């Protein structure tokens, strides 16, 4: 893989790239980093150029955490690499960022894949993440307690040995610096999600939480060009638990998006 830094507001975002073909930017979830997409390289990089950032406040990024700025970061990455159009994949908190890009910069996207997205505007929230407690532990430097507690959360339960090892490696490196940053998540209203014009694939693992599964179904029923997929034998990190089925679903979707993009005569040629 090749890597480079991209300048964004307040610092840099480090990106890793693998493969060739139509560009796809992949956005990791909370407490994770670009390594969460390792299971996708073998399955997707032969047909797509995968761009895997460490999001601001995470991993090797020097830009401070700020969810409100992450949509701009994605566009900065695309511009730095010369992408006029690209697809987005996001997991969990990364899925929120992907949908924020979709509502702000729809003309840049050929399609969006979201997996395990939290969407309280569509389904009343039915899970708890103890962020206040985690902020206190991070501020006190008690990262061992934070990591141990979060590792036991239903969202972090893996369903394969390979996924467990990958999650453990990333969580061991999580430093909690994003928890010190103030900022609200993007406003993904029902109206905004209903207005999404691009193809959307709303996914979860079959063993993801009940709420996340309900959110995926609701998004598939809300966005006009959305479809739903459930990954068997997988939890919240479906891409790592069952990469075969996950990659196949994403590959089919991205190929369809590329075909539709090629047939779209309403956009000026780049």
CORMO-V56813 format. One record per backbone hydrogen bond with DSSP energy under -0.5 kcal/mol. NH is the residue of the N-H (numbers start at 0). CO is the residue of the C=O. E is the energy in kcal/mol with one decimal. If there is no record, write none. Layout:
((NH:CO:E) (NH:CO:E))
This chain:
((1:16:-1.9) (3:14:-1.9) (5:12:-2.9) (7:10:-2.6) (10:7:-1.9) (12:5:-2.6) (14:3:-3.0) (15:51:-1.6) (16:1:-3.0) (17:49:-2.0) (19:44:-1.4) (21:46:-0.9) (23:48:-2.7) (24:86:-2.6) (25:50:-2.8) (26:88:-3.2) (27:25:-0.5) (31:28:-1.5) (35:32:-2.2) (36:33:-1.7) (37:34:-2.1) (39:36:-1.8) (40:36:-0.8) (40:37:-1.1) (41:37:-0.7) (42:38:-0.5) (43:39:-2.4) (44:39:-0.6) (44:40:-1.9) (46:43:-1.6) (47:43:-1.6) (48:21:-1.6) (49:17:-3.0) (49:47:-0.8) (50:23:-2.8) (51:15:-3.4) (51:49:-0.5) (52:25:-0.7) (52:50:-0.6) (53:13:-2.3) (54:52:-0.7) (56:62:-1.7) (57:54:-2.0) (60:57:-2.3) (61:11:-1.8) (62:11:-1.8) (68:65:-1.7) (69:65:-0.5) (69:66:-1.0) (72:68:-1.7) (73:69:-2.1) (74:70:-1.8) (75:71:-2.4) (76:72:-2.4) (77:73:-2.4) (78:74:-2.9) (79:75:-2.4) (80:76:-1.7) (81:77:-0.5) (81:78:-0.9) (82:77:-3.1) (83:81:-0.7) (85:107:-1.9) (86:22:-2.1) (87:110:-2.0) (88:24:-2.5) (89:112:-2.4) (90:26:-2.1) (91:114:-2.4) (93:90:-2.4) (94:91:-0.6) (95:91:-1.5) (96:92:-1.7) (97:93:-2.2) (98:94:-2.3) (99:95:-1.9) (100:96:-2.5) (101:97:-2.1) (102:98:-1.9) (103:99:-1.6) (104:100:-3.5) (107:104:-2.0) (108:105:-1.5) (109:85:-2.2) (110:85:-0.6) (111:198:-2.0) (112:87:-2.9) (113:200:-2.7) (114:89:-2.3) (115:202:-2.2) (118:116:-0.6) (121:118:-1.8) (122:118:-2.0) (130:128:-2.5) (133:129:-2.2) (134:130:-2.7) (135:131:-2.0) (136:132:-2.3) (137:133:-2.6) (138:134:-2.6) (139:135:-1.8) (140:137:-1.1) (141:136:-2.7) (142:140:-1.4) (145:141:-1.6) (146:142:-3.1) (147:143:-2.3) (148:144:-2.5) (149:145:-2.7) (150:146:-2.3) (151:147:-0.9) (151:148:-0.6) (152:149:-1.4) (155:152:-1.9) (156:153:-1.3) (157:155:-0.5) (163:159:-2.3) (164:160:-2.3) (165:161:-2.1) (166:162:-2.7) (167:163:-2.4) (168:164:-2.0) (169:165:-1.9) (170:166:-2.8) (171:167:-2.0) (172:168:-0.7) (172:169:-0.9) (173:169:-0.7) (173:170:-0.8) (178:175:-1.4) (179:176:-1.0) (180:177:-1.3) (187:185:-1.1) (188:186:-1.0) (192:188:-2.3) (193:189:-2.2) (194:190:-1.2) (195:192:-1.0) (198:109:-0.6) (199:224:-1.7) (200:111:-2.7) (201:199:-0.6) (201:226:-2.9) (202:113:-3.1) (202:200:-0.6) (203:228:-1.2) (205:230:-2.9) (206:233:-3.7) (207:204:-1.7) (212:208:-2.3) (213:209:-2.2) (214:210:-2.5) (215:211:-2.1) (216:212:-1.9) (217:213:-2.4) (218:214:-2.6) (219:215:-2.2) (220:216:-1.4) (221:217:-0.7) (221:218:-0.9) (222:218:-2.5) (223:193:-0.6) (223:195:-0.5) (225:222:-1.5) (226:199:-2.3) (228:201:-2.1) (230:203:-2.6) (231:229:-0.7) (233:230:-1.0) (237:235:-1.5) (239:236:-1.2) (240:236:-2.2) (241:237:-2.2) (245:241:-2.3) (246:242:-2.9) (247:243:-1.9) (248:244:-2.3) (249:245:-2.4) (250:246:-3.0) (251:247:-2.3) (252:248:-1.9) (253:249:-3.1) (254:250:-2.4) (255:251:-1.9) (256:252:-2.3) (257:253:-2.4) (258:254:-2.2) (259:255:-2.4) (260:256:-2.6) (261:257:-2.2) (262:258:-1.6) (263:259:-0.8) (263:260:-0.7) (264:262:-0.8))
